[in-house]
């Protein structure tokens, strides 16, 4: 039984990348798809493809070896734009190194897009 599918997916990706695999399979959902899209845009993964199976589908994620660490943030803290630097310092190893992924009224975005759009949201995950 899965309690947090996003966390399970990110841990699967991180573990597969650490052992040198070229791909990983994670369960499919709209939220996981949007997070994977952000990871692909920032270059942490090469790509992903949805494949259907009897249990609702899964994503085949192509890895490129650029993930040092990634994970879900629990509980999902509310964060304002002026508090973003504090959370970056907490979850990322250095300034301008890695991304925080947030859910906002504009959709799932990273911390740089949130700062540029002056919008806050809830923290979902981090990657570096």
DSSP file (Angstrom, degrees, kcal/mol; ACC not computed):
  #  RESIDUE AA STRUCTURE BP1 BP2  ACC     N-H-->O    O-->H-N    N-H-->O    O-->H-N    TCO  KAPPA ALPHA  PHI   PSI    X-CA   Y-CA   Z-CA
    1    1 A X              0   0    0      0, 0.0     2,-0.5     0, 0.0     0, 0.0   0.000 360.0 360.0 360.0 129.1    0.0    0.0    0.0
    2    2 A X        +     0   0    0      1,-0.1     3,-0.2     6,-0.0     0, 0.0  -0.796 360.0 178.4 -98.0 131.7    1.4    3.3   -1.0
    3    3 A X  S    S+     0   0    0     -2,-0.5     2,-0.3     1,-0.2    -1,-0.1   0.757  82.3  21.5 -98.8 -31.7    1.0    6.4    1.2
    4    4 A X     >  -     0   0    0      1,-0.1     4,-2.3     2,-0.0    -1,-0.2  -0.769  62.2-177.3-139.2  90.8    2.9    8.9   -0.9
    5    5 A X  H  > S+     0   0    0     -2,-0.3     4,-2.4     1,-0.2     5,-0.2   0.834  85.0  56.0 -60.1 -33.9    3.2    8.0   -4.5
    6    6 A X  H  > S+     0   0    0      2,-0.2     4,-2.4     1,-0.2    -1,-0.2   0.929 109.1  46.2 -63.9 -44.8    5.4   11.1   -5.3
    7    7 A X  H  > S+     0   0    0      1,-0.2     4,-2.4     2,-0.2     5,-0.2   0.919 112.3  50.8 -63.0 -44.1    7.9   10.1   -2.6
    8    8 A X  H  X S+     0   0    0     -4,-2.3     4,-2.1     1,-0.2    -2,-0.2   0.903 111.2  49.0 -59.8 -42.1    8.0    6.5   -3.8
    9    9 A X  H  X S+     0   0    0     -4,-2.4     4,-2.3     2,-0.2    -2,-0.2   0.922 112.3  46.6 -65.6 -44.9    8.6    7.7   -7.4
   10   10 A X  H  X S+     0   0    0     -4,-2.4     4,-2.6     1,-0.2    -2,-0.2   0.875 112.5  49.8 -68.1 -36.9   11.4   10.1   -6.5
   11   11 A X  H  X S+     0   0    0     -4,-2.4     4,-2.6     2,-0.2     5,-0.2   0.900 110.4  51.1 -67.0 -39.7   13.1    7.5   -4.3
   12   12 A X  H  X S+     0   0    0     -4,-2.1     4,-2.3    -5,-0.2    -2,-0.2   0.920 112.3  46.4 -61.7 -44.1   12.9    4.9   -7.1
   13   13 A X  H  X S+     0   0    0     -4,-2.3     4,-2.3     2,-0.2    -2,-0.2   0.928 113.3  48.7 -64.1 -45.6   14.4    7.4   -9.5
   14   14 A X  H  X S+     0   0    0     -4,-2.6     4,-2.1     1,-0.2    -2,-0.2   0.916 113.4  46.5 -62.3 -44.1   17.2    8.4   -7.1
   15   15 A X  H  X S+     0   0    0     -4,-2.6     4,-1.6     2,-0.2    -1,-0.2   0.905 112.6  49.1 -66.8 -41.4   18.1    4.8   -6.3
   16   16 A X  H  <>S+     0   0    0     -4,-2.3     5,-2.3    -5,-0.2     4,-0.4   0.888 112.1  49.3 -65.2 -38.2   18.1    3.7  -10.0
   17   17 A X  H ><5S+     0   0    0     -4,-2.3     3,-0.8     1,-0.2    -1,-0.2   0.883 107.9  54.5 -67.7 -38.7   20.3    6.7  -10.8
   18   18 A X  H 3<5S+     0   0    0     -4,-2.1    -1,-0.2     1,-0.2    -2,-0.2   0.853 108.6  47.1 -65.5 -35.4   22.8    5.9   -8.0
   19   19 A X  T 3<5S-     0   0    0     -4,-1.6    -1,-0.2    -5,-0.1    -2,-0.2   0.472 120.1-108.1 -88.2  -0.5   23.4    2.3   -9.2
   20   20 A X  T < 5 +     0   0    0     -3,-0.8    -3,-0.2    -4,-0.4    -2,-0.1   0.663  60.6 157.8  89.7  17.4   23.9    3.4  -12.8
   21   21 A X      < -     0   0    0     -5,-2.3    -1,-0.2    -6,-0.2    44,-0.2  -0.381  39.9-141.6 -71.2 155.4   20.7    2.2  -14.4
   22   22 A X  S    S+     0   0    0      1,-0.1    41,-2.4    40,-0.1     2,-0.3   0.616  79.5  18.5 -93.2 -14.2   19.6    3.9  -17.6
   23   23 A X  E     -A   62   0A   0     39,-0.3     2,-0.3    -7,-0.1    39,-0.2  -0.976  59.0-160.8-150.8 164.3   15.9    3.9  -16.9
   24   24 A X  E     -A   61   0A   0     37,-1.9    37,-3.3    -2,-0.3     2,-0.5  -0.983  15.5-136.1-143.8 150.7   13.4    3.5  -14.0
   25   25 A X  E     +A   60   0A   0     -2,-0.3     2,-0.3    35,-0.2    35,-0.2  -0.950  27.1 172.8-112.4 126.7    9.7    2.6  -13.9
   26   26 A X  E     -A   59   0A   0     33,-2.3    33,-3.3    -2,-0.5   -17,-0.1  -0.939  39.5 -91.8-129.7 152.6    7.5    4.7  -11.6
   27   27 A X  E     -A   58   0A   0     -2,-0.3     2,-0.4    31,-0.2    31,-0.3  -0.305  46.5-117.5 -63.2 148.2    3.7    4.7  -11.1
   28   28 A X        +     0   0    0     29,-1.7     2,-0.3    23,-0.1    -1,-0.1  -0.694  46.0 142.3 -94.6 138.1    1.8    7.2  -13.3
   29   29 A X     >  -     0   0    0     -2,-0.4     4,-2.1     1,-0.1     5,-0.1  -0.946  58.0-106.9-157.1 166.1   -0.3   10.1  -12.0
   30   30 A X  H  > S+     0   0    0     -2,-0.3     4,-2.0     2,-0.2     5,-0.2   0.916 119.0  49.2 -64.3 -43.2   -0.9   13.6  -13.2
   31   31 A X  H  > S+     0   0    0      2,-0.2     4,-2.2     1,-0.2    -1,-0.2   0.924 111.2  48.2 -63.7 -45.9    1.2   15.1  -10.4
   32   32 A X  H  > S+     0   0    0      1,-0.2     4,-2.6     2,-0.2    -1,-0.2   0.893 110.2  53.8 -62.8 -38.5    4.2   12.8  -10.9
   33   33 A X  H  X S+     0   0    0     -4,-2.1     4,-1.9     2,-0.2    -1,-0.2   0.895 108.8  47.8 -61.4 -41.4    4.0   13.6  -14.7
   34   34 A X  H  X S+     0   0    0     -4,-2.0     4,-1.7     2,-0.2    -2,-0.2   0.875 112.1  49.4 -69.2 -37.0    4.2   17.3  -14.0
   35   35 A X  H  X S+     0   0    0     -4,-2.2     4,-2.2     2,-0.2    -2,-0.2   0.914 110.7  50.3 -66.6 -42.3    7.1   16.8  -11.6
   36   36 A X  H  X S+     0   0    0     -4,-2.6     4,-2.3     1,-0.2    -2,-0.2   0.868 106.6  56.0 -62.6 -36.0    8.9   14.7  -14.2
   37   37 A X  H  X S+     0   0    0     -4,-1.9     4,-2.3     2,-0.2    -1,-0.2   0.915 108.4  47.1 -62.3 -42.9    8.3   17.4  -16.8
   38   38 A X  H  X S+     0   0    0     -4,-1.7     4,-1.9     2,-0.2    -2,-0.2   0.905 111.1  51.4 -65.1 -41.1   10.1   20.0  -14.5
   39   39 A X  H  <>S+     0   0    0     -4,-2.2     5,-2.4     1,-0.2     6,-0.9   0.878 111.2  48.4 -63.4 -36.7   13.0   17.5  -13.9
   40   40 A X  H ><5S+     0   0    0     -4,-2.3     3,-1.0     4,-0.2    -2,-0.2   0.910 108.7  53.1 -68.9 -42.4   13.3   17.1  -17.7
   41   41 A X  H 3<5S+     0   0    0     -4,-2.3    -2,-0.2     1,-0.3    -1,-0.2   0.863 111.6  46.2 -60.5 -36.6   13.3   20.8  -18.4
   42   42 A X  T 3<5S-     0   0    0     -4,-1.9    -1,-0.3    -5,-0.1    -2,-0.2   0.487 118.1-112.8 -86.9  -3.3   16.1   21.4  -15.9
   43   43 A X  T < 5S+     0   0    0     -3,-1.0    -3,-0.2    -4,-0.4    -2,-0.1   0.595  81.1 122.7  88.2  11.5   18.1   18.4  -17.3
   44   44 A X  S   <S+     0   0    0     -5,-2.4    20,-0.6    -6,-0.2    22,-0.6   0.791  80.7  26.1 -77.5 -27.1   17.9   16.0  -14.3
   45   45 A X  E    S-B   63   0A   0     -6,-0.9    -2,-0.2    18,-0.2    18,-0.2  -0.938  72.6-134.6-129.7 156.7   16.4   13.3  -16.5
   46   46 A X  E    S-     0   0A   0     16,-2.2     2,-0.3    -2,-0.3    17,-0.2   0.867  72.4 -56.7 -77.7 -37.0   16.6   12.7  -20.3
   47   47 A X  E     -B   62   0A   0     15,-1.2    15,-2.8     2,-0.0     2,-0.3  -0.974  45.0-132.5 175.7 177.9   12.9   12.0  -20.8
   48   48 A X  E     -B   61   0A   0     -2,-0.3     2,-0.4    13,-0.2    13,-0.2  -0.988   8.3-161.3-153.5 156.7    9.9   10.0  -19.8
   49   49 A X  E     -B   60   0A   0     11,-1.7    11,-3.1    -2,-0.3     2,-0.4  -0.999  20.5-126.3-143.5 135.5    7.1    8.1  -21.5
   50   50 A X  E     -B   59   0A   0     -2,-0.4     2,-0.4     9,-0.2     9,-0.2  -0.686  25.6-171.3 -85.0 133.2    3.8    6.9  -20.1
   51   51 A X  E     -B   58   0A   0      7,-3.4     7,-2.7    -2,-0.4     2,-0.3  -0.987  16.8-132.1-125.0 133.7    3.0    3.2  -20.6
   52   52 A X        +     0   0    0     -2,-0.4     2,-0.3     5,-0.2     7,-0.0  -0.624  32.1 160.4 -86.4 141.3   -0.3    1.7  -19.9
   53   53 A X    >   -     0   0    0     -2,-0.3     3,-1.3     0, 0.0     0, 0.0  -0.834  56.7 -83.8-141.5-176.6   -0.8   -1.5  -17.9
   54   54 A X  T 3  S+     0   0    0     -2,-0.3    -2,-0.0     1,-0.3     0, 0.0   0.628 120.6  58.4 -68.8 -13.2   -3.6   -3.1  -16.0
   55   55 A X  T 3  S-     0   0    0      0, 0.0    -1,-0.3     0, 0.0    -3,-0.0   0.209 129.9 -77.4-104.7  15.1   -3.1   -1.0  -12.9
   56   56 A X  S <  S-     0   0    0     -3,-1.3    -2,-0.1   -29,-0.0     2,-0.1   0.354  79.4 -78.8 109.7  -6.8   -3.4    2.5  -14.3
   57   57 A X        -     0   0    0     -7,-0.0   -29,-1.7   -30,-0.0     2,-0.3  -0.205  38.8-131.9 105.5 165.7   -0.1    3.0  -16.1
   58   58 A X  E     -AB  27  51A   0     -7,-2.7    -7,-3.4   -31,-0.3     2,-0.5  -0.974  17.1-114.5-152.7 161.3    3.5    3.8  -15.3
   59   59 A X  E     -AB  26  50A   0    -33,-3.3   -33,-2.3    -2,-0.3     2,-0.7  -0.867  14.3-148.4-102.1 134.2    6.2    6.1  -16.5
   60   60 A X  E     -AB  25  49A   0    -11,-3.1   -11,-1.7    -2,-0.5     2,-0.5  -0.916  23.1-160.4 -96.6 111.6    9.4    4.8  -18.0
   61   61 A X  E     -AB  24  48A   0    -37,-3.3   -37,-1.9    -2,-0.7     2,-0.6  -0.845   9.2-145.9-103.2 123.9   12.0    7.4  -17.0
   62   62 A X  E     -AB  23  47A   0    -15,-2.8   -16,-2.2    -2,-0.5   -15,-1.2  -0.795  20.4-152.0 -89.2 122.7   15.3    7.7  -18.9
   63   63 A X  E     - B   0  45A   0    -41,-2.4   -18,-0.2    -2,-0.6   -19,-0.0  -0.634  20.8-173.1 -96.6 151.1   18.1    8.7  -16.6
   64   64 A X        -     0   0    0    -20,-0.6   -19,-0.1    -2,-0.2    -1,-0.1   0.291  49.4-107.5-124.9   7.9   21.2   10.6  -17.5
   65   65 A X  S    S+     0   0    0    -21,-0.2   -20,-0.1   -44,-0.2   -21,-0.1   0.657  86.2 115.4  80.0  16.2   23.2   10.4  -14.2
   66   66 A X        +     0   0    0    -22,-0.6     2,-0.7   -23,-0.1   -21,-0.1   0.431  43.3 101.5 -99.6   0.4   22.7   14.0  -13.2
   67   67 A X        +     0   0    0    -23,-0.2     3,-0.1     1,-0.2   -23,-0.0  -0.773  35.4 171.0 -91.1 118.5   20.7   13.5  -10.0
   68   68 A X  S    S-     0   0    0     -2,-0.7     2,-0.3     1,-0.4    -1,-0.2   0.853  74.2 -19.5 -84.4 -44.1   22.7   13.8   -6.8
   69   69 A X        +     0   0    0      2,-0.0    59,-2.5     0, 0.0    -1,-0.4  -0.974  62.0 171.3-159.9 150.5   19.6   13.6   -4.6
   70   70 A X  E     +C  127   0B   0     -2,-0.3     2,-0.3    57,-0.2    57,-0.2  -0.970  12.2 148.4-156.6 155.7   15.8   14.1   -4.9
   71   71 A X  E     -C  126   0B   0     55,-1.8    55,-2.2    -2,-0.3     2,-0.2  -0.974  43.1 -87.6-177.6 166.0   12.9   13.6   -2.6
   72   72 A X  E     -C  125   0B   0     -2,-0.3     2,-0.6    53,-0.2    53,-0.3  -0.567  35.7-129.0 -85.2 151.9    9.4   14.6   -1.6
   73   73 A X        -     0   0    0     51,-2.8     2,-0.4    -2,-0.2   -66,-0.0  -0.913  28.5-141.7-104.2 117.7    8.9   17.2    1.2
   74   74 A X  S    S+     0   0    0     -2,-0.6     2,-0.2     2,-0.1    50,-0.1  -0.992  80.3  33.5-126.6 135.9    6.6   16.1    3.9
   75   75 A X  S    S-     0   0    0     -2,-0.4     2,-1.6    48,-0.1    48,-0.1   0.664  95.9-120.9 -69.3 163.3    4.6   17.8    5.3
   76   76 A X        -     0   0    0     -2,-0.2    -2,-0.1    46,-0.1    48,-0.1  -0.575  35.4-152.0 -78.5  90.1    3.8   20.0    2.4
   77   77 A X        -     0   0    0     -2,-1.6    46,-2.7    45,-0.1     2,-0.3  -0.326  10.9-124.1 -66.3 140.7    4.7   23.4    3.8
   78   78 A X  E     -D  122   0B   0     44,-0.2     2,-0.4    42,-0.0    44,-0.2  -0.697  34.1-168.2 -78.1 138.1    3.0   26.5    2.6
   79   79 A X  E     -D  121   0B   0     42,-3.3    42,-2.1    -2,-0.3     2,-0.2  -0.996  13.4-151.9-136.5 134.8    5.6   29.0    1.5
   80   80 A X    >   -     0   0    0     -2,-0.4     3,-1.2    40,-0.2     4,-0.5  -0.609  34.1-108.4 -96.0 162.8    5.4   32.7    0.6
   81   81 A X  G >  S+     0   0    0      1,-0.3     3,-1.3    -2,-0.2     4,-0.4   0.895 119.8  53.0 -59.3 -41.4    7.8   34.3   -1.9
   82   82 A X  G 3  S+     0   0    0      1,-0.3    -1,-0.3     2,-0.1     3,-0.2   0.660 109.3  50.3 -72.1 -13.6    9.6   36.2    0.8
   83   83 A X  G <> S+     0   0    0     -3,-1.2     4,-1.4     1,-0.1     3,-0.5   0.419  82.4  96.6 -98.1  -0.7   10.2   32.9    2.7
   84   84 A X  H <> S+     0   0    0     -3,-1.3     4,-2.4    -4,-0.5     5,-0.2   0.872  77.8  56.2 -60.2 -40.8   11.6   31.0   -0.3
   85   85 A X  H  > S+     0   0    0     -4,-0.4     4,-2.3     1,-0.2    -1,-0.2   0.871 104.1  54.1 -61.7 -37.0   15.2   31.6    0.5
   86   86 A X  H  > S+     0   0    0     -3,-0.5     4,-1.3     1,-0.2    -1,-0.2   0.905 111.5  44.2 -63.7 -41.5   14.8   30.0    4.0
   87   87 A X  H  X S+     0   0    0     -4,-1.4     4,-2.3     2,-0.2     5,-0.3   0.839 110.5  55.1 -74.2 -32.9   13.4   26.9    2.4
   88   88 A X  H  X S+     0   0    0     -4,-2.4     4,-2.4     1,-0.2    -2,-0.2   0.921 108.6  48.9 -62.1 -43.0   16.1   26.8   -0.3
   89   89 A X  H  < S+     0   0    0     -4,-2.3    -1,-0.2     1,-0.2    -2,-0.2   0.828 112.9  48.9 -65.4 -31.4   18.7   26.9    2.4
   90   90 A X  H  < S+     0   0    0     -4,-1.3    -2,-0.2    -5,-0.2    -1,-0.2   0.901 124.6  24.1 -75.8 -41.4   17.0   24.1    4.3
   91   91 A X  H  < S+     0   0    0     -4,-2.3     2,-0.3    -5,-0.1    -2,-0.2   0.661 112.7  64.7-104.2 -18.6   16.6   21.6    1.4
   92   92 A X  S  < S-     0   0    0     -4,-2.4     6,-0.1    -5,-0.3     3,-0.1  -0.835  72.5-134.9-110.9 147.3   19.2   22.6   -1.2
   93   93 A X  S    S+     0   0    0     -2,-0.3     2,-0.3     4,-0.2    -1,-0.1   0.765  82.7   4.5 -73.9 -24.7   23.0   22.3   -0.6
   94   94 A X  B >  S-G   97   0C   0      3,-0.6     3,-1.5    -6,-0.1     2,-0.1  -0.981  88.9 -79.4-153.9 162.3   24.0   25.7   -2.1
   95   95 A X  T 3  S+     0   0    0     -2,-0.3     3,-0.1     1,-0.3    -2,-0.0  -0.428 115.4   7.1 -66.2 137.9   22.5   28.8   -3.5
   96   96 A X  T 3  S+     0   0    0      1,-0.2     2,-0.5    -2,-0.1    -1,-0.3   0.749 103.0 115.4  59.7  28.3   21.4   28.5   -7.1
   97   97 A X  B <  S-G   94   0C   0     -3,-1.5    -3,-0.6     0, 0.0    -4,-0.2  -0.945  74.0  -8.9-127.4 108.9   22.1   24.7   -7.0
   98   98 A X  S    S-     0   0    0     -2,-0.5     2,-0.3    -6,-0.1    30,-0.3  -0.312  77.0 -95.6  96.4 176.1   19.1   22.5   -7.4
   99   99 A X  E     -E  127   0B   0     28,-2.9    28,-2.1    -2,-0.1     2,-0.4  -0.966  11.4-143.7-134.7 150.2   15.4   23.2   -7.5
  100  100 A X  E     -E  126   0B   0     -2,-0.3    11,-1.5    26,-0.2     2,-0.5  -0.918  22.4-143.7-103.4 140.5   12.4   23.2   -5.2
  101  101 A X  E     -EF 125 110B   0     24,-3.2    23,-3.4    -2,-0.4    24,-1.4  -0.927  22.3-178.6-110.6 127.8    9.1   22.1   -6.8
  102  102 A X  E     -EF 123 109B   0      7,-3.2     7,-2.2    -2,-0.5     2,-0.5  -0.866  25.8-135.2-123.1 153.9    5.9   23.8   -5.7
  103  103 A X  E     +EF 122 108B   0     19,-2.4    19,-2.2    -2,-0.3     2,-0.2  -0.958  37.6 163.8-106.4 130.1    2.3   23.5   -6.4
  104  104 A X  E >   - F   0 107B   0      3,-2.0     3,-1.6    -2,-0.5    17,-0.1  -0.761  56.8 -91.0-133.7 174.5    0.6   26.9   -7.0
  105  105 A X  T 3  S+     0   0    0     15,-0.4     3,-0.1     1,-0.3    16,-0.1   0.753 127.8  56.1 -61.6 -21.9   -2.6   28.3   -8.5
  106  106 A X  T 3  S-     0   0    0      1,-0.4    -1,-0.3     3,-0.0     2,-0.2   0.468 122.2-101.8 -87.2  -2.1   -0.6   28.5  -11.7
  107  107 A X  E <   -F  104   0B   0     -3,-1.6    -3,-2.0     2,-0.1     2,-0.6  -0.717  65.1 -23.0 115.3-167.1    0.2   24.8  -11.6
  108  108 A X  E    S+F  103   0B   0     -2,-0.2     2,-0.3    -5,-0.2    -5,-0.2  -0.730  75.0 157.3 -85.0 119.9    3.4   22.9  -10.6
  109  109 A X  E     -F  102   0B   0     -7,-2.2    -7,-3.2    -2,-0.6     2,-0.2  -0.841  37.7-108.7-136.5 169.8    6.4   25.1  -11.0
  110  110 A X  E  >  -F  101   0B   0     -2,-0.3     4,-2.0    -9,-0.2    -9,-0.2  -0.477  39.7 -98.1 -97.1 175.4   10.0   25.4   -9.6
  111  111 A X  H  > S+     0   0    0    -11,-1.5     4,-2.2     1,-0.2     5,-0.2   0.829 120.9  54.5 -65.4 -33.1   11.3   28.0   -7.2
  112  112 A X  H  > S+     0   0    0      2,-0.2     4,-2.2     1,-0.2    -1,-0.2   0.916 110.0  46.5 -66.9 -41.5   12.8   30.2   -9.9
  113  113 A X  H  > S+     0   0    0      2,-0.2     4,-2.1     1,-0.2    -2,-0.2   0.865 111.3  53.1 -66.6 -35.9    9.4   30.5  -11.7
  114  114 A X  H  <>S+     0   0    0     -4,-2.0     5,-2.2     2,-0.2     4,-0.5   0.904 110.4  46.8 -66.2 -41.2    7.7   31.2   -8.4
  115  115 A X  H ><5S+     0   0    0     -4,-2.2     3,-0.8     1,-0.2    -2,-0.2   0.916 113.0  49.1 -66.1 -42.3   10.0   34.0   -7.6
  116  116 A X  H 3<5S+     0   0    0     -4,-2.2    -2,-0.2     1,-0.2    -1,-0.2   0.869 116.8  41.7 -65.5 -36.2    9.7   35.5  -11.1
  117  117 A X  T 3<5S-     0   0    0     -4,-2.1    -1,-0.2    -5,-0.2    -2,-0.2   0.419 105.8-128.3 -90.7   1.5    5.9   35.3  -10.9
  118  118 A X  T < 5 +     0   0    0     -3,-0.8     2,-0.4    -4,-0.5    -3,-0.2   0.921  62.4 135.2  51.2  50.7    5.7   36.5   -7.3
  119  119 A X      < -     0   0    0     -5,-2.2    -1,-0.2    -6,-0.1     2,-0.2  -0.971  41.1-154.9-130.7 145.8    3.6   33.6   -6.2
  120  120 A X        +     0   0    0     -2,-0.4   -15,-0.4    -3,-0.1     2,-0.3  -0.424  23.4 147.6-103.1-177.2    3.7   31.3   -3.3
  121  121 A X  E     -D   79   0B   0    -42,-2.1   -42,-3.3    -2,-0.2     2,-0.4  -0.921  48.1 -51.9 179.2-154.1    2.4   27.7   -2.9
  122  122 A X  E     -DE  78 103B   0    -19,-2.2   -19,-2.4    -2,-0.3     2,-0.2  -0.943  49.8-117.5-115.5 135.0    3.0   24.4   -1.2
  123  123 A X  E     + E   0 102B   0    -46,-2.7   -21,-0.2    -2,-0.4   -48,-0.1  -0.511  36.5 167.3 -71.6 132.4    6.4   22.7   -1.3
  124  124 A X  E     -     0   0B   0    -23,-3.4   -51,-2.8     1,-0.4     2,-0.3   0.772  55.4 -23.4-108.4 -49.2    6.2   19.3   -3.1
  125  125 A X  E     -CE  72 101B   0    -24,-1.4   -24,-3.2   -53,-0.3    -1,-0.4  -0.932  46.5-136.8-157.9 172.5    9.8   18.1   -3.7
  126  126 A X  E     -CE  71 100B   0    -55,-2.2   -55,-1.8    -2,-0.3     2,-0.3  -0.952  15.0-176.6-136.9 158.3   13.4   19.0   -4.2
  127  127 A X  E      CE  70  99B   0    -28,-2.1   -28,-2.9    -2,-0.3   -57,-0.2  -0.962 360.0 360.0-154.6 140.4   16.1   17.9   -6.6
  128  128 A X              0   0    0    -59,-2.5   -58,-0.2    -2,-0.3   -30,-0.1   0.259 360.0 360.0-154.3 360.0   19.8   18.6   -7.1
